[in-house]
Amino acid sequence: MSEIEGIDPNAAPTGTGCVECDELGGWWFHLRRCAQCGHIGCCDSSPAQHATAHWKSSGHPLVQSFEPGEEWFWNYATDALYDSGPELTAPRDHPADQPTPGPAGRVPEDWTRRLNR
């Protein structure tokens, strides 16, 4: 997956956490980065599932994990997983001192019961 339509390696990430969760005071489990525009959203296990919502509203199906040490891509439209792909503009993951789940101070004590399965 070196050159794929819908991936813009130059699109910078929109922040270090889920854009919508940050705006609403929410929390996330894992983060996903839109490979076309850089939008950072929370994963489908997170309560709000903002990465999937971004795909549905924008039509951008390709995301990359925004977790440290993970380079895989996912295509929502085809349910395809890619072990690697083009290198996206840094940063390629959230800050190492940002906890998972995150962000610090907003994760409820019973967070494991609130995950989507």
Residue pairs with C-beta under 8 A, 6 or more apart in sequence:
1 73
1 82
1 84
1 85
1 86
2 85
2 86
3 86
4 35
4 62
4 85
4 86
6 35
6 36
6 60
6 61
6 62
7 35
7 36
7 62
7 85
7 86
7 88
8 35
8 36
8 37
8 38
9 86
9 87
9 88
9 89
10 89
11 34
11 35
11 36
11 37
11 38
11 88
11 89
12 38
12 89
13 33
13 38
13 40
13 66
13 89
13 91
14 37
14 38
14 39
14 40
15 22
15 40
16 40
16 91
16 94
16 95
16 98
17 28
17 31
17 40
17 94
17 98
17 102
17 103
18 26
18 28
18 31
18 40
18 41
18 42
18 46
18 48
18 50
18 51
19 39
19 40
19 41
19 50
20 26
20 41
20 42
20 48
20 50
20 53
21 27
21 28
21 42
21 46
21 48
21 50
22 103
24 48
25 106
26 42
26 47
26 48
26 106
27 46
27 47
27 101
27 102
27 103
27 106
27 107
27 108
27 111
28 42
28 43
28 46
28 48
28 50
28 101
28 102
28 103
29 42
29 43
29 45
29 46
29 100
29 101
29 111
29 115
30 42
30 43
30 45
30 46
30 65
30 66
30 67
30 100
30 101
31 40
31 41
31 42
31 43
31 51
31 65
31 66
31 67
31 94
32 40
32 41
32 42
32 43
32 51
32 63
32 64
32 65
32 66
32 74
33 39
33 40
33 63
33 64
33 65
33 66
33 88
33 92
34 40
34 41
34 51
34 54
34 55
34 58
34 60
34 62
34 63
35 60
35 62
35 63
35 64
35 73
35 85
35 88
36 58
36 60
36 62
37 58
37 60
38 88
38 89
39 51
39 54
39 58
39 60
40 66
41 49
41 50
41 51
41 52
41 53
41 54
41 63
42 48
42 49
42 50
42 51
43 49
43 51
44 51
44 52
44 116
45 115
45 116
45 117
46 101
46 115
46 116
47 114
47 115
47 116
49 116
51 63
52 76
54 60
55 61
55 63
55 76
55 77
61 75
61 76
61 77
61 78
62 73
62 74
62 75
62 76
63 73
63 74
63 76
64 71
64 72
64 73
64 74
64 85
64 88
64 92
65 71
65 72
65 73
65 74
65 93
66 92
66 93
66 94
67 93
67 94
67 100
68 93
68 94
68 96
69 93
70 93
71 83
71 84
71 85
71 92
72 81
72 82
72 83
72 84
73 81
73 82
73 84
73 85
74 80
74 81
74 82
75 81
75 82
94 102
98 104
99 107
101 107
101 111
108 114
